[in-house]
Amino acid sequence: MDLKGNWNYPTAIRFGVGRIKELPDACKALGMKSPLLVTDPALAKLPMIVDAVKSCVDAGLGCGVYSNLQGNPVEENVTGGVAAYRAGKHDGVIAFGGGSALDTGKAIALMVGQKRPLWDFEDREDWFTRVDVAGMAPVVAVPTTAGTGSEVGRASVITDTSTHTKKIIFHPKMLPSIVIEDPQLTVGLPPHVTAATGMDALSHCLEAYCAPFYHPMAEGIAIEGMRLIKEWLPVAVKDGRNVEARSHMLIASSMGATAFQKGLGAMHSLSHPCGAHLGTHHGLTNAVVMPYVLNWNRSAIEAKMERLGAYLALEDHSFTGVLDWVLSLRESIGIPNTLADIGVGEEHASLLAPEAFADPSTGGNPLPMTAQDFEKLYRVCIAGTH
Ligand SMILES: [Fe+2]
């Protein structure tokens, strides 16, 4: 099958190998004459970005590059980008890279025309209505990892260093107007990054599927996303140059983020404070806590897991069968077993638990959670007990 397509759900997606060459056309389609390409400092030096900038310049576009951002991006990364955007008189953003670059690029595009500070647009109540929509810049998103799905997301996760909390900045129009998904851009990812980001995509699908709200469309997308991940993540980790595996993982990643419009859950609630305080990798942290959270929620998700197990064609369709699949997948792609293995110690549980409880993802957990529950669950994930 030719793994290529033009889709308009949930936004305009140009999918297929080699389609990065359409970047200048995508910018022009959104009326840009001088985009600012936002990426991370490591990618900025690679031919992938150098070539993309050159293709824009060759097509008659002015094209600046902003790369002053870090993994788990902070407010200064956004304000620096806004300053670069204004100084260069840019008229749109190309958000190009992994989750950090995509989130920062989307946040810059939001902030270039706002008078209020960034934190006023946190995803709380109806705060998004504070946004001056006319001030938002258009965005073309180009993912280079398969996991975050931020290219089809309506939010950015930015760390507030004054409180060491990850905050979700949200507006429906933060969904990039055009996405270019070129699987070739992901073939150079090393196996451990492929594994960690791929498990982030799985956590999006799993949490969205399990969230206790009525949203059959999201659930349908989530289970097919999980099937693709089951078939292709181990292949992509083992052989990064397998473009078929990279293709299926890239779209599975977008499917995870599309599905989680429905909601997330305790995997993300536990993961965000670890990233904010200890700098742990987001996808890796989700992967570590995944089986413990499933087990915690067992009473609320047993029937759903059976349906999932049947769809995934597992030998054992039951909750236990799905849990065993998650455990064996984790092991086969080299994910550590406990939070202690990635630097989260017993002493952190009481510090992190209130923040996990306050995380916006908590509302989507199948079982209601208290701060005390999160402390218990952290201890389970740290010690590796079920
Ligand atoms: Fe995530």
Boltz pocket constraint, residues with backbone or C-beta under 6 A from the ligand:
constraints:
  - pocket:
      binder: B
      contacts: [[A, 147], [A, 148], [A, 200], [A, 203], [A, 204], [A, 268], [A, 282], [A, 286]]
      max_distance: 6.0
